[in-house]
């Protein structure tokens, strides 16, 4: 059974062929008889001109000879002597007005009807009130047109059959690569990431094949990264779980002395906090990707939210001997205050994790443009490369790169921050700083100013 594309191509080609054949046939039906009539008239005029130019003796002999021919395809001829009595086979056809015009010295080219038959009539004066006339049955010209039209019809039928054959071949050739693409796409959807397509001869189909190959490669990379990330997270979660289980078993077996209970409690608390952080990040990311993470944007005071976050993290910064510096310009953004605080908290936590003692973290807010508000967290840590900055918000990528080099988190915080900023209609980017450190810049839309109802309308 033919596929839909094959049917469409075949139908489209047949429609074009039918229109072309029909238009050609209509044009031929109207033009060929007219052309044949004109050609017959020109041939008759040529014959009568030659007859008029002949000598009187030759002219009389020709008229006599042609008048004795019974072939219907030959013209009828007649001579008009000065007496006005028409002599020849055309005498019964040529009307008196034509004879009068010729005798008066005027050439005649007309069509007359006699006994239900139409004739082309040509008359030429020969001087002294004499002349010659010729008549041609119009049906002879039309019989030629009929034969030509039949021949043309046969040619058009052959052309139409050829168009059908070409349409079938073209439909199969064009649909075959698309069928391969559809088959490959279904295999890709079923989990086969080794799908690759040979290049097609059709440029547009080749573009689709290239895009499908790129999609397969991207899916492979994404799944590999996700698998590595999940393995990494599983490993990291296993560590606090192992510690908790070990101490729980020790407590159950009575192996922990009372004087160590405080120490054990602190370890259990710390490992539980770590485990809770991993779980919270995973749940937040899952909800973001499921698009059910509530974001309720309104006009919020960005500087105030940033100041609250700084107060919450100042003790942690002082304990790490890191200076938390604020540069907060009062400004407002169209955002969710809770989610904005979550973003700033995540960026500050990330900055504190990588900042060495006696360095500074700067939290900065200002109006970036009439319709944009900036929130920036900059640290003086080891910094990022240009490639790191370009992929800083890819889930778990920086964690995999630096887990054995510097302090890292769960690998989800920056990804969550990027998704939250995106959900609020903003943008977040990472930039390396000189001589070291990283700057995370969040831009959010400014509130749309509502019209003042007390303002007078302008003319």
Buried (B, 14 or more C-beta within 10 A) or exposed (E): EEBEBBEBBBEEBBEEBEEBBEEBBEEBEEEBBEBBBEEBBEBBBEBBBEBBEBEEEEBBEBBBEBBEEEEEEBBBBBBBBEEEEBBBBBBEBBBEEBBEBBBEEEBBBBEBEEEEEBBBBBBBBBEEBBBBBBBBBBBBBBBBBEEBBEEBBEEBEEBBEEBBEEBBEBBBBBBBBBEBBBEBBEBBEEEEBEBEBEEBEBEEBBEBBEEBBEBBEEBEEEEEBEEBBEEBBEEBBEEBBEBBEEBEEEBEEEEBEEEEEEEBEEBBEEBBEBBEBBEEBBEBBEBBEEEEBEBEBEBBBBBBBBBBBBEEBBEEBEEBEBBBEBEBEEBBBBBBBEBBBBBBBBBBBBBBBBBBEEBBBBBBBBBBEEEBBBBBBBBBBBBBEEEBBEEBBBBBBBBBBBBEEEEBBBBBBBBBBBBBBBBBBBBBBBBBBEEBBBBBBBBBBBBEEEEEEEEEEEE
